[in-house]
Every structure is written in structure tokens, then in C-alpha cells.
Amino acid sequence: HQIKIDNFNTCRVVAMQHDGNYMQVGNTFDKLMIWATGQGLNVDIARSFGIYYDDPAAVEKHKLRSDACIEIAADFVPPAGCRILQMPAARCATLLHIGPYSDLEKSYQQLYGIWLPASGEEPNEHPPFEEYLNDPRVVPPSELQTAIRLPLL
């Protein structure tokens, strides 16, 4: 996998918290998409993100924390109780993962275990996040595209 340094522009998202195994975050995304559709958001064109707060190698699966997110317009007025986040504008190391989500761990190992120590770069305080570039409801798992972004100092 090729890793490039690029700039990510901030965007506003609504977030739904997921606690537990990262491999089950799809259920939270399903709930988020149903909710968003009910709010009149066009989930077919809105960008979606996953924010992953914990290292699964260091934290027990049932204690992992993440957010399923969908981009919203600046003028979207969310109902009470919604969590609105601002994705950070950041210089990022970005790895394009092509293939099933179940193989993402290998890409993270390349990014954190091989590239980062050799790069001379350091992560900033923001957790890594994924941007899902195509729709798993439409594309076969072998063609899924996920941009893994590691915010840097």
C-alpha cells in the first residue's frame, strides 16, 4: 500500500457512538444511516467516516470506543441529543485500503508498524479515522475503498 501525506479539510458530522469490537461497527453505521434518512439527509451522497479512539492491540474488545459519522451541511439543525463533531483539518498520512473491512488490520499494521517508525513523522492528538469512499451496499467487499487517515504534527 502506498502512503501519502495530504491535507484533510474539516467537515461537520453527526456521530453515533459505538462501544465494543470494531468489527461490529457496521451495525452502528446501519442505525446511523436509517436515522439520517429519517432526517432527510441524502445518505447516498454524504461522506461517511469512522473515528477509532483506542488501539485494539492494547484495549480489550468490549472496551473499544469508536464513532460512526456522516457529514452534514453547516445549516443542518440536528434534533436534541445528537452529537455533532467537527472532523479536524489536519495534515495526514493517508493509506488507501482496497478490499474488505475485515482486512483493515493489515493496513493499520503497515501504517503504524512499518511506515510511521521509518517516516520521521509523529501523530498529533487526534485519533485516526477512516473515510469510506464507496458504498458496501453496492460494491463487493473486494472493491471497497477506505482512506485510513492518521493526523500528523
C-alpha positions, 0 to 999 in steps of 0.5 A: 500500500502506498502512503501519502501525506495530504491535507484533510479539510474539516467537515461537520458530522453527526456521530453515533457512538459505538462501544465494543469490537470494531468489527461490529461497527457496521451495525452502528453505521446501519442505525446511523444511516436509517436515522439520517434518512429519517432526517432527510439527509441524502445518505447516498451522497454524504461522506461517511467516516469512522473515528477509532479512539483506542488501539485494539492491540492494547484495549480489550474488545468490549472496551473499544470506543469508536464513532460512526459519522456522516457529514452534514451541511453547516445549516443542518439543525440536528434534533436534541441529543445528537452529537455533532463533531467537527472532523479536524483539518489536519495534515495526514498520512493517508493509506488507501485500503482496497478490499474488505473491512475485515482486512483493515488490520493489515493496513493499520499494521503497515501504517503504524508498524512499518511506515510511521517508525521509518517516516520521521513523522509523529501523530498529533492528538487526534485519533485516526479515522477512516473515510469510506469512499464507496458504498458496501451496499453496492460494491463487493467487499473486494472493491471497497475503498477506505482512506485510513487517515492518521493526523500528523504534527 
